[in-house]
Amino acid sequence: MTATRSVVLGCGSYLPQQILTNAELAARIDTSDEWIVQRTGIRQRHIAAEGEFTSHLAINAARAALADAGIDAQSIDLIVLGTSTPDHTFPATAVAVQAALGINHGAAFDLQAVCSGFIFALATADNFLRTGAFKRALVIGAETFSRILDWNDRGTCVLFGDGAGAVVLEAQPQPGEASDRGILTTHLRSDGRHKSKLYVDGGPSSTRTVGYLRMEGREVFKHAVGMITDVIYDAFKATGTTAEDIDWFVPHQANKRIIDASAHKLHIAPQKVVLTVDLHGNTSAASIPLALAVAVKDGRVKKGDLVLLEAMGGGFTWGSALLRW
């Protein structure tokens, strides 16, 4: 029995040129490099330049992914962009990417699930491809979180950075087994009761402003490991795999302590964990594809590898994806 799988043809990323180090932050606010590294594992983050928008980051990442896949943009008929920091309230930032790539067919839209945005976007594109509605998709995570930070709040401004990552997916027939290439399973969850723990205090309908990110860090940490591991166990159950089968664990890059605790609880060896939080900070929906691009470029992630992705974000939202590269 064959199955249609969404197979990754290529991936790419883009980071703004400006780097903001912990030492530079410590010169502005009451913090230190030691304090930030000890609690988060972050050493630096990239910040978008004046006039550099989320769409610009996404376009560059998309072009890199297309180049890595070795395909023409005109073969793309679906673009799903995960972001919480769009260029405008509307239209979707995805249509700006579509136009920049010279695509005037198919569909392009944004998806908002905060730090889980890439997982949600990946699952959405996968479902469209498996039904036959589309054949090739660009799935992008892109953020300019520096634009919604209160730079006087040391509990949040030290955590986030800007960037974008993208993958190209193609619907392909596969044998219908756990050894198939492509996305094997995705699992998505949300629980709106936790809104106050991580949110932005503005919006077009409520305050007519963009607002600033607000977070109860301890509360987020308290829920993170349990929520993350639950959807990963669901992925194992759906595919008949175990933590031992995983070649690479690519988690959302929010906090090294959360990543370490999750890997420990899942019995995933530290050498299988892809970490970029030290260099990128938390780039929200962009963090997983950014980390993927690093691990592919340096040769760690190879064709046939079993790769586990997971994320948790404001809402709360959380999810997992298991795919064979």
N, C-alpha and C positions, 0 to 999 in steps of 0.2 A: 504494500500500500504506500503510494508516494504522497508527499506533502509539499506544499509550497512554503519555502522558507525565505526570510529576508536576509540575504547574505551581504556582508560588509565588503564593498569593493575598494574602499579607500577612506582615509581619515586625514584631517588637517586641523591646524590651529592658528591662532593669531593672538599676540600679546602686544599691548601698547609699549612704546619705547621707554617711557618714563618709569623708573623704578623708585619706589618709596621704601626705604629701609626702616627697621625698628629704631635705629639710632636717630634718624631724621624725625621720626614721630616723637621720640623722647625729648627732642629739642622744642617741641610745640606743646605737648601736654604732659601731665604728671604720670609718666610710665617709664619703663626701661626695657632694653633688649632682653635682659634676663627674665623679667616678669612676663613678657609676651611669649618668649620661647618656652619657658617652663609650663605655662598654662595652655598653650595652643600648638607649639611646634613651628609657628610662623616666624620667618626671619625677614621677609620682604614681600612686596606685592607690586603689581603693575597698575598704573593710573592712566586713564585715557586723557589725551591732550585736549586743550580747549578746541572746540569745534569737531572733535572726534566722537562720533555717536555710536550707539550700539549697532546700528546698521553697518557702519564702516568696519567694525570688528567682525561682524557676521559675514560680510561679503569677502573679506580677506581669508577667513577660515574656510568658507565655502569653496573659494578658488583653489586653496591648498588641498582640500579633500578631493576635488575634481581632478586636479593634477596627479595626486597620488593614485587615484583610481584609473587614470589614463583614459578618461571619457570626456565627451563634449557636453557642455551645459545643456544643449538642446535636447539631450536624451532624458533629462530630468522632467518628470511631470507632476511631482509633489514636493513642496517645501514645508516642513514643520519646524518652526522656530520657538524654542523654549526661552522665555525671557520674562523678567519682572521689571525691566527698565527699558521699555520701548522708546523709540524716538518720539512718538506722538501718542496721544490717547487713541487716535485712529488716523490714518489706516494702519493696518498691521505692519510691523517692521519687516516681516517676511516678504511683503510685496515690493519693498525697496530692494531687498536682496534679489528677488526675481527679476526686477527691471534692470538692475545693474549687471546681471548675468545674461541679459538679452533674451530671457525666456518670456514668451507671451501666450503660453498655453498651459494647461493643467491648473493646479490649485496651489495657493500659498497662504498660510495663516500662522498666527502666533498662538502659543499655548502657555498658560500661566499657572505654574505649580511651584514657584519659588525655587528652592535648591533642588527639588525633585524634578524640575522642568525637563531636563534632558531624558530622564527615564520615562516620564509621561509622554514626551514627544516621540521617543523611540517606540514605545508601545502603540501609540496612535498610528504612526507610519507603518509599523509591522502589520497591524490589523487591516489597514487599507491595502497593503501590498498582497497579503494572503487572500483577500477576497477577489483579487484581480481588477480592482477599481483603478489602480495605478501600477506602473512597472518599475520605475526608479524614483527613489526619494532622496532628498537632502534633509538630514536631520541635524539641526544646529542648536547649540546652547550658547547664548551670547548675553553679556551683562556689562553695564557700567554702574556698578553699585556705589562707586565713589560719589555719584551724583545724589544719592539719597542717604548719605551718612551725616550724622551730627559730629563734626570733627572736634567737638569739645567733650564728647562722651567716650572716655577711654575704654569702656566695656564693649563698645561695638566698632569704633573707627579703626581699631588695630587689626580687626579680623578679616576685612573684606578687600577684594581687589577687582580689577577689570580684566576681561579677556573673552575669547570665543573659541569654540571647537566645533567640528562638524564631521559627520560620517556620510558616505554615500551607500544606500541600500538598494539591492536589486532583487526582485522576486525570481526565485529559481526553484525548479523541481528537485526534491531531495528524497531519499529512500523512506523518510518518515520514522527515523530512529534517533536515539540520543547521540549517535555519531555524526548526524547531519551537520553540515556547515550552516551558519546563519543563526538567527534568534530562535532559541528553543522554547523559551517561556518568559513571560513578564507578569509581574504581580504588583498591583497598585492599591494604595490605601489612602484614606483621608479621615480626619476627625476634627471637625470645626470647633469642638469644645475648647481647644487649646489655642485659639486665636490670639489671646492676650499675651501669650508667652513669646511670640515672635511675629511682629507685624510692622507696617508702616502707618504712621499716624496722619495720613492724608489721602486724598483721592478726589476725582472730579465730582462725584455725587455727594460726598460727605463734607469736604472742607474747601473744595475748589482749588486745592493746592497739591503739590507733589508729596510733601511730608517727609519725615525722617524715619529711618529704621529704629525700632525699639525692641529690646530683647531681654528676657529674664534668663540669663545664661545658665544658671544652675538648674532651672526647670527643664530647659531644652536638653541639657546633658543627661538629666535624670531619666528622661523618656527615650532618648536616642537609641541606646544600645538594644533595649528590648524590642522596640519597633523595627529596627533595622534587621535584627536576627530573625524575627518572625517571618518576614516576607522572603528571607533567604531560605529558611526551612521549607517554605511553600514551594520555592523553585526546585529544591532538591527532591521534594516529594513528587512534583509534577513530572520530573525527568528521570527519576530513579538514580540520581547521582548523589554523591556525598562530597564533603569538604576535601577529602583526599583526591578526588577526581579533578579538582580545580587547579588549573595551571597558573592563573593570575586573578587576583582580587583587586578590582579597581573601584574603590569606594568614593563617595562624595568627599571632597577635600575641605572639611570644615574645621576639624580639630584633631590633632594627632592622638590625643588621649582617647577620643571616641573611636577612632580608627583602630588603635591598638586593642582597646577593650572588646570591640566587635570581633576582630580577628581571633583574639584569645578565646572568646566564648564559642566561636564557630570551629575552633581547632584548625585554623588556617595558619600555616607556617609564616613567620615574619618575612622570609625571603620571597614569598609569593605576593606580597602586598605592594602595590604601586603607590608611592608617596610623592606628591608634588606640593603639598600644603606649605612646606617651608619656603618655596620659591614663588608661589602664586597667591598664597592666602586663600580665603574662601571666595571663589568666583561664582558662587551660586550655580545656576543652570549650566555654566560653562565648565565647571570643575572636572566632571567625568570625561568629557571629550578632550579637554586639555591634557589630562593625565594619560588617557589612551594614546594620544598623538605622541607624547614623550616616549612611552613604552614601545610603541611601534617603531618610531624613528631610531631608537637606540638598540633595536633588535631583540628586545625581550619578548614581546608579543609576536608570535609567528603563526602562519597558516596552520589550522588544525588545533590550535590551543583552545582550551575551554576557559572562557573569561566570565567572571561574575561581577556585575555592576550593582551598586545600591546607592540610595540617597534618601535623605530626610530633609524637609523644609517647612517653612511657615505654613500654618493652616490648622493642624499639622497635616502635611502630606508625606508619604514615604512609598518607596517601591524598589523592586529588584528586577534585573534582567539577566538571563543566562544565555550566552551565545558561544558558538564555536567559530573562531576567526577563520 
